[in-house]
Every structure is written in C-alpha cells, then in structure tokens.
Amino acid sequence: MNLTVSKGSLYDYLFCILILAIPFSLKLPNVLLIALTLFFIIDYKRIQKLDFSRLLQPQFVFLGILLLYWLIKGLFTGTIGENKYSLLLPIILIPLLILKVQDFYKILIAIVICGFIISTRALYGVFSNYLKFNEFLPFEGTSVNEILYMERPYLGFFLIISALIAVFMATKIPKIKFIVTLYCLYIIVTIFLISARMSILTLGTVLFLYVLFYLKIATKKLLIYLSIFLLVIIVLIGLNKNLQERLFITSDYGESIEKFKRHEPRFIIWPCSYSIVKSPTFDKFFGLESERKSDELLADCYVTTIDNKHRANFFIETDLNTHNQFIGTFLTSGFLGFFLLFTFFIVQLYRGRKNYFATAIIISVLLFLVVENVLYRQIGVYFFALLIVLINIPEFNSKREHAISKCE
C-alpha cells in the first residue's frame, strides 16, 4: 500500500471516529473536526483534484445564502455574541471535508454501528430502570434522558437514519439482507420501547412513502400492505403503556385532550411564538435582533401564560426554545430566513424525488425540524450537516457495489 492510500484510509477512519463520537461527547467531535480540517489543508495535492463544483448544487447555494444572511445580520445588529453561530461551523466544514473521503462505505458502516451502540446503551438503561422501579421509563422529565444516556428525540431520530442507511446498504450488497433485517427489527423495537413519538411517526411516514410511491405493486396488494402496516402500529401502541401515556391516549377523548394540553410543552411554546410574531414591534421580514431576544420574549410569555408557577419556572430555567426550527428561524430571521430554509428543503426534495433513500432521509430531517430546534444544538448541527452532504455529494460508482447512490 502506497503512502497516498495510507493517508486516505487514515482520513476516512478519522471521519468515522467523528461520526461515532457525536452522540457521546461535546468536545471530541470538535477536536476531530479540527484535525480533519488540518489534514484536509495539509494534503494540498489531493485537494487540487477534488470536484468542488458539487457544492454549487442549488440546495447548497440556498443553505449557504442562509448562513451568510445570519452572519451579516449578526454583524449589522451587533448581536454576534447573542447567537449560536459557532455551532454552525460543521455545516460549512463537513461538506468540504467529506469531498476527500475515499470510501463512503466506511462512513455508512460508522453510522450503522453508531446506531447499534446507542440503541444498545439505551436498552440497557431502560431495562436497568425496569429492574429498579418496575417501569420501563417515567412519563416525562429530565430523568428519561439520563436513563437513555441521550436525549430521547435525538436518539430516536438517529436510529431511524441508521436503519435507512442499513437498508440502503442491503440494496447494494444483497448478501447482508438477513443481517440488516435483524438490525432494523432491533432498531424498531428500541424506538417503541423508548416511546420516541416523533420517530414512530417518522418511521410510519417513510414506510408509507415507500409503499405508496416507490413499491410498484397492484392496488389490491397495496391496500393489503397498508392495512397490515396500520394493524401492526396499533398493536405495538396497544402493548406499550408508556407510549400510550406519551400519546395521551385514554378511554375518554376529552380527558386525552386535556392531558395533552397539560403535559405537551409545545401547546404553550407555539402560541407564545405566535404572540411574538403578532406583536406590532416584530419585524416580519428580518425578525428579532437575536436568539437571546427570542428566548427573553418567550420567557416573558411563559410567566404570563402558565398559571402553574412551578411549571413556568421549569420552562424558564430549562430555557425552552420554540421546539420548531422553522418557527425559531422565522422569529430570529423573519420571512427572509424562513424562505431560504424552506426553499432549501423544497429544492432538496425535488432533486432527490427519484431516489427513495434520499427522499426518506430528507423527510426524516424535515419532520424532526418541525418538533426540535436542530440547528441550535451541537448534536443537531452535526447530524444535519452529515446527512445533508451524504445524500448529495457521494456519487454512485458502478465499479464499487458498496458506493452510495447519487441523488438525482
């Protein structure tokens, strides 16, 4: 093996370690990102041969304009320090760094292995909690994240992605289909045991999407498959008491609605966000001055809206944001920022419409952004950057059966 190949393999493995580190550490991914950047710059001969035109695809252009807009606005308003712009660095660097990856198969394997590790760790926490307290998980509270060793929404989201990547690999390497089937069953069981509501909805959506638009079968068989799928979902929900509680399912419809209002924070957060937008001082084109200002206005709304002062203090002390990236972007960036983010997804969906896996991943990201401020969290930014570039940059190479397919 020559020196060039050795450097390439080292770089690929370093990128894999970065992926494995994302759910486990706040500092290590940043250290590895810096190391990969230095490695990228030092290997200048290799850089000259890279195809940077891949980064000029329309969806990347819209995303780049959005990042530039945020930076310019922060400079003009003097609020750079009041925004979490430093967290967005992976979105700039990872698309560049991944161009130098020689074997994307390693990257995909790293994602699948990471999914297996965090799901196993979560199941260990769930069953340990069951042995201690005779329940899989509490109904709500920060203790849930401690039991799962990770925030439940992000855990469920990454498990969905890892399952999609595993299935994609099986389509390229048929001999691993049995292993992938077992892996996906393991992931699905984990998702239901941890009662990750949005992940279950996402799982149902991507499966429904496949059966409806990508599975070429007769209408009669299609209806049968959809009926079986719906029945399985109902049975799994019926067997999971914690999931029923998380979905606010009771025998009384009115009681379910009231329970939803009491326990679902977005029932408070989203109306508060709407009240900020309706304020006469809100600039609908550019939004608020900064994320800090958004947090302050939300905190003020929690105080005046929530009758239970203990619950209001919880909302303020935990610094609950809008729990919706699009709402958060509209508050801090106005219509201009919202338009750029929304257009990015529209363009991405259009360009990937013929590729089921690209479409399923972008739909998964889109749904996750509806319930979480993904770009306000380090782990969210890394997930977002990694997934976006994976479904766009890697090209399908017919000479290598394990290369990732190019999204049209």
Stockholm file with secondary structure:
# STOCKHOLM 1.0

chainA/1-408         MNLTVSKGSLYDYLFCILILAIPFSLKLPNVLLIALTLFFIIDYKRIQKLDFSRLLQPQFVFLGILLLYWLIKGLFTGTIGENKYSLLLPIILIPLLILKVQDFYKILIAIVICGFIISTRALYGVFSNYLKFNEFLPFEGTSVNEILYMERPYLGFFLIISALIAVFMATKIPKIKFIVTLYCLYIIVTIFLISARMSILTLGTVLFLYVLFYLKIATKKLLIYLSIFLLVIIVLIGLNKNLQERLFITSDYGESIEKFKRHEPRFIIWPCSYSIVKSPTFDKFFGLESERKSDELLADCYVTTIDNKHRANFFIETDLNTHNQFIGTFLTSGFLGFFLLFTFFIVQLYRGRKNYFATAIIISVLLFLVVENVLYRQIGVYFFALLIVLINIPEFNSKREHAISKCE
#=GR chainA/1-408 SS CCHHHHHHHHHHHHHHHHHHHTTTCSSHHHHHHHHHHHHHHHCHHHHTTSCGGGGGSHHHHHHHHHHHHHHHHHHHHTCGGGSCGGGGHHHHHHHHHGGGCSCHHHHHHHHHHHHHHHHHHHHHHHHHHHHHHSSSSCSSSTHHHHHHTSCHHHHHHHHHHHHHHHHHHHHHCGGGHHHHHHHHHHHHHHHHHTTCHHHHHHHHHHHHHIIIIICCCCHHHHHHHHHHHHHHHHHHHHHCHHHHHHTTCCSCHHHHHHHHHHHCTHHHHHHHHHHHHHSTTCCTTTCCSCHHHHHHHHHHHHHHHCSCHHHHHHHHHTTCCCSCHHHHHHHHHHHHHHHHHHHHHHHHHHHTTTCHHHHHHHHHHHHHHHHSCGGGSHHHHHHHHHHHHHTTSCCCCTTCTTSCCCCC
#=GC SS_cons         CCHHHHHHHHHHHHHHHHHHHTTTCSSHHHHHHHHHHHHHHHCHHHHTTSCGGGGGSHHHHHHHHHHHHHHHHHHHHTCGGGSCGGGGHHHHHHHHHGGGCSCHHHHHHHHHHHHHHHHHHHHHHHHHHHHHHSSSSCSSSTHHHHHHTSCHHHHHHHHHHHHHHHHHHHHHCGGGHHHHHHHHHHHHHHHHHTTCHHHHHHHHHHHHHIIIIICCCCHHHHHHHHHHHHHHHHHHHHHCHHHHHHTTCCSCHHHHHHHHHHHCTHHHHHHHHHHHHHSTTCCTTTCCSCHHHHHHHHHHHHHHHCSCHHHHHHHHHTTCCCSCHHHHHHHHHHHHHHHHHHHHHHHHHHHTTTCHHHHHHHHHHHHHHHHSCGGGSHHHHHHHHHHHHHTTSCCCCTTCTTSCCCCC
//
